[in-house]
Amino acid sequence: MRKLLLIGALVLISASVFAQAAAPAAAPTMAFTGALYTGTIAQSINGSTPSLGIWDPVNQTGSRFNFQGTINGGTWGLNFRLREDDNWDQGLSNAKANSGAGTSNLSIPSAPGFRRLYGWMEPLPGVIRVAVGRLSGYEWATGDAGGFSTLGNLDGAVGAQLQIKPIDGLNFGAFLPFTYGTSGTPLSSLNLNEALSFVAFGAKYTMKGFGDIEAGYWLAADMNSTQNTTNSSFYQFPKAWFGLEYVGTQNLIALLESQFAISRNSSVNYAYFDEQVSYQLDQLGLTLYAEQLFWSSSALGTNLGFRPVVDYTMGNVDVGAYAELVYGSASFYTGNWGYSFGPFVKVTVAKNVYMRFQPEYGGGNVTPPINGAPLQDYPGDNGSPAYQAANGLTQGWAPLAHPYWQVFLNFVVSF
């Protein structure tokens, strides 16, 4: 009897395998989406004559257009994101100035480029996944429940990624970049031990009904700009990241994101933290953001930021207000405090179209931002080109070294 059962089981398994092998493969599915982010800004710094320009405060650029597509064959696929990301207003201004000077070398926005372009396959479906190319790579990043830093992401990094998912909810693996250094030297020019010193390791564990835990460590020392997960100088030396998200209570989201730099140059080591607590009470939303940055150098000191945001949704209209207070103790500051505040109105015009109006006033004497993860309101608040240029900011966020006001009117259209 047992032999018959065993033979029967083997026959069923063999038939199942044969049927799967004989069945024609399903045709790959394709999907394409896109979005345009743009807007205008009027501003005045320290009583200067107001200026008007094109600016997208969500992405900190003149305008941004994304077009992305996926091809999914079940156990393999291709992904791309084509991006045009320029300050178009500045490009036109430069072109007019050059034309007036009699030169033919006009400055115009650069051509679109691939922010993401990679292929993937699953040699063991659902368990092992390999991706090669210019990745998206948010699998091990912090802030999955809505954080504003997404530390540890591989978005735009060029290399090979291995993901292993042995059990439900667990994803861990490694990433090997293809180049290193500020000049983008190919990793193939190194011996094996040297090349492996640039590997990043990451992991994420998702607990249904509770939240996520993420962690990782970059071994690479001087990543090329194409390997940076952001444009921040934070990605120039080894670092570890850690994140927690809690979603176990209805209408409540709580997040912790952190990053730690470890360098041979101890003066640039740091510990960075940001926290977010959001609660939705019917149409009323309440959110608290906070950031802390502690440098190992006493000259760079400590940076602290705090921002409460409140908003109320009525149909397709969302109205709210925010305030921000920051502190910096670096020795080169002329003072230690800065601030900003303002209301905002967001109107969803259609299913994939919204516009947002936001006036803001601020000031103080702490000019450098907490580099790497600027505080953002709903959905974003970052400085204009003039705002940044006048104050030496690498990422624009209030406050400025002088009193200022600015008014944003931005549009987002997706399809």
Buried (B, 14 or more C-beta within 10 A) or exposed (E): EEEEEEEEEEEEEEEEEEEEEEEEEEEEEEEEEBBBBBBBBBBBBEEEEEBEBBBBBBBBBBBBBBBBBBBBBEBBBBBBBBBBBBBBBBBBEBBEEBEEEEEEEEBEBEEBEBBBBBBBBBEEEEEBBBBBBBBBBBBBBBBBBEBBBBBBBBBBBBBBBBBBBEEEEEBBBBBBBBBBBEEBEEBEEBEEEEBEBBBBBBBBBBEEEEBBBBBBBBBBBBBBEBBBBBBBEBBBBBBBBBBBBBBEEEEEBBBBBBBBBBBEEEEBBBBBBBBBBBBBEEEEBBBBBBBBBBBBBEEBBBBBBBBBBBBBBEEEEBBBBBBBBBBBBBEEBEEBBBBBBBEBBBBBEEEEBBBBBBBBBBBBBBBBBBBBBBBBBBBBBBBBBBBBEBBEBEBBBBBBBBBBBBBBBBBBBEE
